[in-house]
């Protein structure tokens, strides 16, 4: 048995008025604009989240190289950066040691690049090669990471030293800190002997490596190739960007 209960007139008028109000509100231009703006915000937030997620995971691999500026005076080798560990493969024990060295000194290398125009990749590769990844006697005792010799004829005490594994006529600079060694390296490359290097693009690490070898930085005929292999193996060129 179906019973149709009559709806009071007052209620029916109220419901009809409410429906008309809602219909006008939903179909009004302002509502449409508001909905479009809301959709745009939602889409933009999703795109931003996706981008951050990609960068956070490393676009070139998990925990890819990251460089963060924290201010500081680039000319004296202070402050600038911080985490470098591209993980494109399983690193050897030797490479992990090299990456530790890079993390320790990349801040100084990038600061020197900003101040003097020398690619950070070249500076770090030379530091790695010349210092035996920071473990050579010259590096540990004299903070000399680049095999910088002393040519002064009026050395003061403590200015230079001669180590047992060097030729008796080879005197090398002593530095109070590794930072001083990096700065002295930059000052050396700014001399006339290496002037042509600064006509090269800062990202041309191959040209820099060959130019250093040609200018006589080292007597090893394979010096340039060693620098290039090290830069490419450890992806140091990413710091030159």
Buried (B, 14 or more C-beta within 10 A) or exposed (E): EEEEEEEEEEEEEEEEEEEEEEEEEEEEEEEEEEEEEEEEEEEEEEEEEEEEEEEEEBEEBEEBBBBEBEEBEBEBBBBBBBEBBBBEEEBEEEBEBBBEBBBEBBBBBBBBBBBBBBBBBBBBBBBBBBBBBBEBBBBEEBBBBBBBBBEEEEBEEEEBBEBEEBEEEBBBBBBEEBBBBBBBBBEBBBEEEBEEBBEBEBEBBBBBBBBBBEBEBBEEEEBBBBBBEBBBEBBBBBBBE
